[in-house]
Amino acid sequence: MTLYRLSLVGFGNVGQAFARLLLAKKDQLKSRYNIEFQVNGIFTARHGRAIDLEGLNLEAVLDAAAKGESVEHFSRMPAPAGGPEFIAACQADVLFENSPVNHLTGQPAIEHIRTALLNSMHAVTANKGPLAHAYRDLTALANRQGKRFLFESTVMDGAPIFSLFRQPLPALELIGFTGILNSCTNYILGLLESGLDFDEAVRKAQSIGIAETDPTADIDGWDAAIKVAILATVLMDAPLTPQEIDRQGIRQVSPQEIAAAAREGMRWKLVCSARRENSLVLGKVAPRMVAPDSPFFSINGTSSYIQFETDVLPGLGIVETSPGPETTAYGLLADMINAFAI
Ligand SMILES: NC(=O)c1ccc[n+]([C@@H]2O[C@H](COP(=O)([O-])OP(=O)(O)OC[C@H]3O[C@@H](n4cnc5c(N)ncnc54)[C@H](OP(=O)(O)O)[C@@H]3O)[C@@H](O)[C@H]2O)c1
């Protein structure tokens, strides 16, 4: 049995869902994988920081977090206020970086992950920023350190996208992919079909937590573009930034166009794609009308879908239904087990 020490930077929806999943899977981790764990540190922006090198009481911390309380009083030593200093002080084996995404620079998450790797920790994240802005550097650093930098949850939450191309598909060349990768816009397009106008649909999506207070990143296609950029960078070895993706959001899709599509038995979807054209990989996010024979047609609500085109398998698709912090947490757990397996 090996005891692994974990540290969690970011303890919001995803961090807490991950902590709950760890507790739920505790016996299985032990019996199937010989993994025991303790959480040495939890870092938040406004809800305090806690370090206990003998392991925090995770149930009690989760209870406090659920009540919106600070985690500060669980700390058995002064917890540094700076992320990198905090990470070094935790003396963990793995860092889980789940702070909010910074689309422009990827910081401070990049620095958090760099610090973890330099301190001989594996780094696991659901945060897209470090992938979009520092994938190659962080992967090279992880390799030099003999550690893993894993990020399954950054695209389609817990669905196996990156791990699929690490092992099960040897000698396969990825030519391109198409997909519905942003839950918020897919949900809003569905509400528009049901007759709501754009502002009503956005408000409804916000009221049930699918759209953020500032929904621009989803509606204008930035979240989708960052995912296309990450997939192209990691899976096609084509380092694209979100700014290099030909991007259009869903603002221009009018109720009239939605109705016209419905009359023809079609639907509007925000389609993400990338394709290798000679030596270039071109990425795109744009609304597209799809017919009932398209696999996109039946992707409803917050579900997502990706179809890969490869040199051998012409079409290989993955659907994820009902995503949320719990499915994202599963991607983190799978990464953790995979990191320990080397
Ligand atoms: N929600 C999902 O299902 C989902 C799916 C895929 C990927 N992700 C990604 O996962 C990450 C976390 O998402 P979430 O929904 O858990 O967000 P969240 O609920 O807003 O939680 C973010 C956490 O990070 C902390 N934080 C804020 N600024 C920080 C900083 N500068 N340094 C360190 N910690 C900081 C926050 O502290 P306070 O508690 O004090 O605010 C909070 O604990 C994001 O990058 C998101 O894009 C989320």
The ligand as an ORCA input file, in Angstrom:
! r2SCAN-3c Opt
* xyz 0 1
  N     -17.217     23.379    -13.365
  C     -16.910     22.401    -14.221
  O     -17.646     21.410    -14.354
  C     -15.639     22.444    -15.013
  C     -15.483     21.593    -16.118
  C     -14.249     21.546    -16.794
  C     -13.229     22.395    -16.377
  N     -13.426     23.269    -15.325
  C     -12.317     24.115    -14.906
  O     -11.964     23.798    -13.555
  C     -11.498     24.955    -12.887
  C     -12.303     25.159    -11.597
  O     -13.682     25.330    -11.926
  P     -14.766     25.527    -10.780
  O     -16.082     25.387    -11.434
  O     -14.416     24.687     -9.616
  O     -14.505     27.064    -10.399
  P     -14.957     27.798     -9.045
  O     -16.129     27.102     -8.447
  O     -15.030     29.227     -9.370
  O     -13.721     27.557     -8.042
  C     -12.464     28.124     -8.263
  C     -11.608     27.935     -7.036
  O     -10.331     28.543     -7.259
  C     -10.072     29.505     -6.238
  N      -9.293     30.606     -6.810
  C      -9.735     31.759     -7.382
  N      -8.691     32.487     -7.809
  C      -7.578     31.784     -7.480
  C      -6.196     32.020     -7.635
  N      -5.732     33.129     -8.228
  N      -5.320     31.086     -7.170
  C      -5.771     29.968     -6.568
  N      -7.073     29.680     -6.383
  C      -7.957     30.578     -6.845
  C     -11.437     29.935     -5.748
  O     -11.325     30.487     -4.444
  P     -12.641     30.991     -3.669
  O     -13.329     29.717     -3.207
  O     -12.154     31.741     -2.511
  O     -13.433     31.762     -4.654
  C     -12.183     28.608     -5.782
  O     -11.851     27.846     -4.630
  C     -11.635     26.114    -13.881
  O     -10.417     26.340    -14.503
  C     -12.672     25.605    -14.859
  O     -12.549     26.192    -16.132
  C     -14.601     23.304    -14.644
*
